[in-house]
Amino acid sequence: MKKSGKNFVKVTRTFLNFIVKCEEGIIFATGIFVTLAIFIQVFLRYVVHAPLFGLEEISIIVISWFYFIGASYSVYTESSIKADLLSLIVKKPSIRKRFNIANLVLCIVATLLLFFYGLEYAIWLSRANIVTPTFLISKNFNFSSLLIGAILMSLHFIQLLQREIKCKKNQNEES
């Protein structure tokens, strides 16, 4: 039983590391694309006086992937913006831990709500067959970045919650 538990943890860790590497790759690739697209469009529009038709449409799709995958990666690296006034008010570590756990649970609920309401909207988009004006790309391709980003954020918040609970147990054992 213990060996299968260790194998599960190892497989899970490998899978999560793969997801993080994919996030890093997507962030890098989309960042390069957006930078080049802006440079090309500015050059063509203001130097050559012949803008590239439809580049903005594709850039918006790529930017949405950059944004939501970047948001999930910032949860993973714990570099997202926080307004932590609690640490100024509450000095007792055990109470802070409880608030941190409650905060992480709320974050998980919020990102899962974002996913489920986004999924409803994506289903509506699919049924309505809404496409982009120039290239007729389904808006779901653009909108799926929100769904995948929300799932990844939830996954990373769950990791942070597990880490916080584990730290809480270790802290209680030391006391």
Secondary structure, 3 states (H helix, E strand, C coil): CHHHHHHHHHHHHHHHHHHHHHHHHHHHHHHHHHHHHHHHHHHHHHHHCCCCCCHHHHHHHHHHHHHHHHHHHHHHCCCCCCCCCHHHHCCCHHHHHHHHHHHHHHHHHHHHHHHHHHHHHHHHHHHHCCECCCCCCEHHHHHHHHHHHHHHHHHHHHHHHHHHHHHHHHHHHHC
